[in-house]
Amino acid sequence: MSDRFITLDQIYAARERITGAIHQTPMLSSATAARLVEAGTGKRLRDDRLYVKAEHLQKTGSFKARAALSKLTSLTADERTKGAITLSAGNAAQAYAWAGSVEGIAVTATMPAGAVRSKVEATRGYGAEVVLHGEHVGETWARVQELIAERGLTLVHPFDDPEVIAGNASAGLEILDDLPDVDVVVVGVGGGGLISGVATALKESRPGIRVFGVEPEGSDAVSEAIQAGQVVRIAPVSVADGLGAPFAGEWTLPICSRYVDDIVLLDDATILGGLRFAAERMKQVLEPAGAAALAAVLAGRIPIREGERVCVVASGGNVETSRLREFLESPIPSAASRV
């Protein structure tokens, strides 16, 4: 396994570069969620509430704006002139398109043919060229390589890059700003870019904080990689398309192995139950990927101790509106049925 890590100095440098252009997202809370957890597990949360870092209210509707702007602001003059290309199921595409418009850099976003239409249109709306190719992001990756060779574009990775991870880590710093004595932080996992950054910021600042990841059962690239000790390619299948990475990264694998306490797997129905809870009880619209961390806590899948202060990251809100009614029909998770 490669020995690739980022430092707190890199994280603070990235935060300085992107401050003012992105939102410092609010810290929400839910007493109802805390009561559900207590009823199911018998463990009382500190302050009698569950905290939610609202990254679905970030620019472009997800945490990816942090990563994209961090990466684009680190490019050389030559790389900026050539233009950038990324691979994405949707959220990274939107984020790089937006960041490109901020920085004056032409962005090509390569997305699976079946990508969520609203994410495709939003990406175009921010000014990027969209190339649709492949049944899933694994197949799309081959087209990215072809376009780089044909056009001389600069690859800006959606998750596996130190500047991307450092940008994401700014969310971890904000969690510490709002909850300096947080005990547990729970994060959805796709390729591992968000949790790598957040976990590094938290653990390097306060090593005692426990960080848990949440992956869909059909999209477990990071878990597979940790178990194998190397990057493993998968064909992701999950309603949580935002967590549909075809592989963990050469950077995210060692970081997750060092800093993440555990990763739990959730079925799609449980993830959608978290989405429904957010809409029904918190009045927040999350996409399935953005609801995964919340769903895991509500379902009793995270080992919370008595009196701990717990924060979940709501990572995105770019839900496909045509499917929202279908998503909202899922039952809210019950911790009592999971423990």
PyMOL commands that set and color helices and strands:
alter all, ss='L'
color gray80, all
select helices_A, chain A and resi 8-18+31-41+46-48+55-57+59-61+64-72+77-82+91-103+117-125+137-151+162-178+193-205+221-228+241-243+252-259+268-281+288-298+321-328+335-337
alter helices_A, ss='H'
color red, helices_A
select strands_A, chain A and resi 27-30+50-54+84-87+107-111+129-132+154-155+184-188+210-216+262-266+310-314
alter strands_A, ss='S'
color yellow, strands_A
deselect
rebuild
show_as cartoon
